[in-house]
Amino acid sequence: MKVLVADLFSQAALEEMSNSGIQVIYNHALNGDSLKAVLQSEAPEVLVVRSTKVTGDMIASSPSLEFIIRAGAGVDNIDCVAASKNSIYVANCPGKNSVAVAELVMGHILSVDRRLPENYSLLKQGKWNKGAFSECTGIKGRKLGIIGLGAIGKEVSIRAKSFGLEVCGTDPFVSSSQAHALGIEYFNTAEEVARVSDIITFHVPSTPQTKGMINSSFLALCKENVVIINTSRGDLANETELLRELEAKPGFWYACDVYLGEPAAKECDFVHALAQHPKVYGSHHIGASTKQAETAIGLEALRMILQYSKTRKVDAGNLVNMQTTTKANVSVNVRHHGQALAGLLTSLVDCGCKVQEIENKPFRDGAAYTATVYLDCKNLECLQGIVAELNGKEGVIHANLVHLG
């Protein structure tokens, strides 16, 4: 099997792949046309990326590609729709960078409160101005609101509480009892969190519902001196409205690690109204960029690659583009001796049935098999005829049609 790694990646994981007989192509400078060209020339089965964009055009140009791994959380840099249309697995490494991002969030909280960048800058200029930085509030006893209580949000809450912050939050996939068990005051909506929090940090994926959620309407609910932190996705912010609010509210500060239109290149010039604003503390999309996170993510990606090379299977906990609810309304169940399924799929297609899933499991020592074909089929009369015909075939123990609820 051939694996193309097109982003920075754990050297130990690369060596382990090679030692396992996998052909590895490693070039972390690839992106855009250069990545497309290597996908075409090398024809890998597996592609591993971190922040590099994988477009539908790249996917369509690489028919050998079977599996795309995002070495991190989220997959918004991968065209998952195109991958699904080309029958390509897309997976990520959830939770492996949670501690790294949570540490960065705490760094931003302290940086805003103590104005650490300005402290550093004046000292480098040979200037001393203790009085300018003696009015900091301190963070003990202040309320931190966490929008998104997944793996990263939970790690943020642990660290925040150790600093004496009171923690509240919201997440549609976390119950109030689960939040309370973590020592987090639970609210049903982000708007409720906005009204009571001194600091708000966002840890949600990029979806149609979350895009632009940091906007004038949200900020109108917040305290005048609120601190907003975004280490999730650049498109969570309506940057035009955000810039306007930064000018209108003297006590409002914003800290972020992500920007709309941020460069794909690892190093280049970057002129951006939000990044250069004096009341914005920004980092260079480095949330997951620690050696510890790199190792953890590398090991998880390595585990998936080794498993896939041996079994062509991917764990459900990593997959992001597989259908989770079936469209099947019936199934054909066949107990047989191993040769009974020939021609069945053709007959089903001729009957107007759409195959959703197929299972064929052997009994011990291959004594017999049990197969289940899940179908979306409206022509039940035709399907009943196929099942009746199966029951007359040599090697079929029994076949039956099951109507699914």
N, C-alpha and C positions, 0 to 999 in steps of 0.2 A: 504494500500500500504506500501511496505517495502523499505526503502532507506538506502544504505550503503555509509557512508562518510569516505573516506580513506585518508584524508589529513587534515591539520589544517583548521578549519572552524569557522565561527562566532558562539559564544555560544548563542547569542540571536536568531539567525536563527534556530539553533538546537532546542531550546526550543519552538519556534513558530511552527515548524513542529510537535513536539510531542503534543502540545496543539491542533493541528488541526486533531489529530487522526492518524497521520502517524507514523508507527513503524520505529524508527531511530536506526541504529547501527553505532556507531562512534568509529573509531580506526585509528588515524592518523599515526600510526607506520606500517601499512600494506604496503607491496610491494612484488613483485615477487611471490614466492610460497605461502607466507602467505595470500596475497590478493586472489590468485586463490582458496585457500582452503576455505576462508570465503565466496567467491562468490558461491562456490558449496554447502557449508553447510547451508547458510542462505537464498539462492535463492532470492536476492532482485530484485525488478523491476527497481530500479534506482540506479546508481552508480555515486558518486560525487568525483572528484579528482582535485588536482592542478598540482603538478609536477610529481606525481606517474605515472609510465608507465602502460598502459592498452594494453596488447598484444593480438594478434589473438588467442593464446592458451587459455588465460583467458576468452575471449569472447565466444569461442566455447564450453567451459566447463560450461557455465552458461545460459542454455536455457530460464530461467525466465527473463533474463535481457532485458529491453525494451528501456532504455534511459540512456545515459552516458552524464554527464555534466562536462565540464572542468570549474572549478571555476577560470577563468582567461581568457586572450585572447590567441588565437591560440589553436591548437589541435595536435601539432606534437608529443605529448607523448601518443596519442591514435591511435590505428590501425583502422583508419576510413574505410579502404577497408573491413576489417573483419567485422566491425560493419554493414556496408551496406549489405554485403552478408548474415548477420543474421537478417536483417530487424530491426536494432536497431538505434534509433535516436541518433545523436551526436550533442551537442550544446555547445556554450561557452558564455562568458559574455563580449562581446566587449565593449571597452571604459571605463570599470569600474576601471581599474588600471592605466589609462593613466597619471593622475596627479602624482601618485607615481613614475612611471618610469621616467617621465620628471624631477621630483625633483632629482632623482638619477643621471641623465645625467648632470644636472647643478653641482651637487656635484663633479662628475668626472672632469668636465671642470675646476672647481676652484682648485681641488686637483692637477691636472697636472700643471696648471699655477703657483701655489704657492708652489708646492712640499710639500703639507701638511703632507703626511705620514712620510716623513723624518724629518720634523719639530717635529712631535709628538714623533717619535722614539728617537731622540737625547735628547729631554727633559726628557723622561723616563729613559734615561741612565745617567742623571745628567750633560748633556753637553749643552753649549750655543754656537751657531755659526750663529749669525745674518748675517755675511758677505756671508755665503754660499747660503743664500736665498734672496739676495738683487738684483738679476739680472732677476727677473721675468718680463715677458713682460706686463702682464695685458690683459684683454679680451675686453675692450671697443674698438669699432671700428674694431675689427677683424671680419672675415667672417665665419659664421657657415653654413656648408652645411648639409641639412637633406635629407637622402635617405629614402623616404617613408613618405608621408604627410597625413597619416591616423590620427586617434584620438591622438596617442602618439606624432607623429611628430608635430601636430598642438599645443599641449600643450607645447612641447619643444620650439617652435618658440615664443610663448607668453612670456615665462620666459627669453629666450635669449634676446629678444628685450628690456626687462626691464633692462638688464645688459649692454645695449648699443651695443650688437653684431648686425652686419648686417646679415640677414638671406636669404639664397637661398635654393633651393631644387628641387627635382624631384619625380614624382610618375605617373605611367602609368594610374592611375584611377582618377587623379586630373588634371583639365584643367589649362592652364596658367591664365585664368581670375579668376578662383577660388583661385589660389595661390596668385595672385596680390591683391585680395580682403582681404587676410589675411596679406598683407604686406610682402609677400615672393617673392623674385626674382625667376622666374621659368626657369628651364632648361629641355630640352627634355630627357637627358640621365644622368646617374650617372657619366660617364666619363667627361662630361662638368662641373658638380659640383666639381669633383676631382681637376680640373685644377685651380679653382679660390678660393678654400676654405682653411682657416687656420685650421679649426676644422671640422671634418666630423662625423656625428652620424647616425647610421643605425637603421631603424625601419621598417623592412620588414619581411614577413613570411618566413619560410623554405620551399623552392620549388626547383625543379631541376634547375631552372634559377638563384636562389640566392645562392645556395650552393657554397662555395669557392670563392665568389665574392670579398672578401678582400684578394687580392693576389698580387704577384709581378707586374703583368701587371697593375693592378689598382694603386698600390703605385708608379709606375713609372710615372704616370700622376700627382701625388700630389706634393705639395711643400716639400722641404727638411725637414722642421720642422713641418710638419703636425701632428696633434693629431687626432687619430682615436678612436671612441667610439662605442662599440658594447654591447648593452643591450638587443638585440633581440634573436638571436639563435647562439649557439656555432658553428654550421656548416656553418655559413656565412664566417668564416675565414678559409683560407688554412694555418693552423698553422705552417707548415714547412716553407713555403715561408715567412710568417709573422715574424718568429724568425730570418730568414736570413736578412730580411730588417731592423729589429731592430738593428742588429749588424752592418750593412753596413751604416746606416744613423744615425749619432750622435744626430740629432735634432728631430728625429721621436719618438713619444710616443704613447702608446696604452693603453686604459682603457676599461675594460670589466666587465660584470656581468655573462657571460656565457662561457662555455668551452666544447670542444669536450671530451666526456668520463667523464663528471662530475658525481659525485656520486649520486645514487638514495637515499642513506641514508641521514638523516637530519644532522648527526654528525659522522665524521670519519676522518682518515688521508687522505690527498690529496696531492700527489706529482705530479706536472704537470709543464712541461718546460715553458709554457707560464705564468702560474700563478706566478711562482717564478722568472721570469726574472726581473732584476732591473729597466727596463724602461716600466714595465707594472704595472698599478694600477688596482687591481682586487677586486671585491666584490663577495659575496657568493650566487649568483643568488637570489638577494633580491629585484629585481626591483619592484615587486608588494607587497612586504612584509612590508606594513605599516598598522596600525590599521584602518586608514581611508579607505584604499583600501580593506582591509579584510572585513570591514563592508559593503561597497558598493557592492562588489562581492557576499558576503553572502546574501544580500537582493535580488540581481538579481537572484541568484541560487534558493533562497527560493520562489521567485515569480514564476519561471518556474516550480518548484516542486509542489506547490499548484495548479497551473493552470493544470498541467498534471494529478494530482490526481483526479481532478473534471471532466476534459474534454478529457483526453488523447490526447491533442493537444499541439504543441510547436510553438512558434512564428517564422516566417520565418527569422526575423532578428537575431535569435540566432542559427538556424539550420545551419550546415555546410556540411552535407552529403546527402542532398536531390537534386535530379536532377532538374535543373532550366529550361531546355529546353526540350520540349516534343518530343518523337519519334513517336507520333501518326500521322497517315496519314488520318484517318477517325474517325468519332464518330457516335454512335447510340444514338439517342435521343428518349426517351420514356416518353409520358405523360400518367399517369396511376392512378389507385385508390388504389394501395398498395400491390396487390398480383401478379402483372404481371411479376416480374423479376425472379421468380423461374425457374431455369433451363437455364436461358439466358447465364450465364457465362460458363456453361458446353457446350452449343451449340457453343459458340464463340471459346472455346478451340478446340472443335472437328473440327471447320472450319479452324484451323491453325492460329487464331488471337492471338496476345499477348496483354493482357489488360495493359494499361499504367496508367489510372486513372479512378476513378468512383465517380460520384456525384449523390446524391438522395435527393432532397430538397422538404420539405412539404409546401403546401399552408396553409393559416390560418385555424386553427381548424382541420387540417388533411383532408381537403375537397378533396384534390388530391395531386399528387406528380409529379415532373419532374425529370427524371433521364438522365444522360449523361454518356456513357461509351466510353472513348477514347481508340483507338485501333491502333496497328501496324499490318496491315492486307494486304496481297497481294491477297488473294482469294476473290475478290469483288463479283463474281457471287454467291458464297456460302453465303456471308454476306447479299446480297440482298434477298436471299431466307429466311434467318433468320428474316429479317425486315418484309418481306411480311407475314410470319407466325405469327409474333407478332401482326400485325394489325388485325388478325382474332381471337385473344384471348380475353376472357372475362376479363374485367377490364382495358383493354388498350384503351385509348382514341385515341392516334395516335402515331405511331413510324415512324421515318425516318432516312435515312442515309445521313451524311454530309461529303463531301470531304474537308479536311483541307488544307489550303495553305501551 
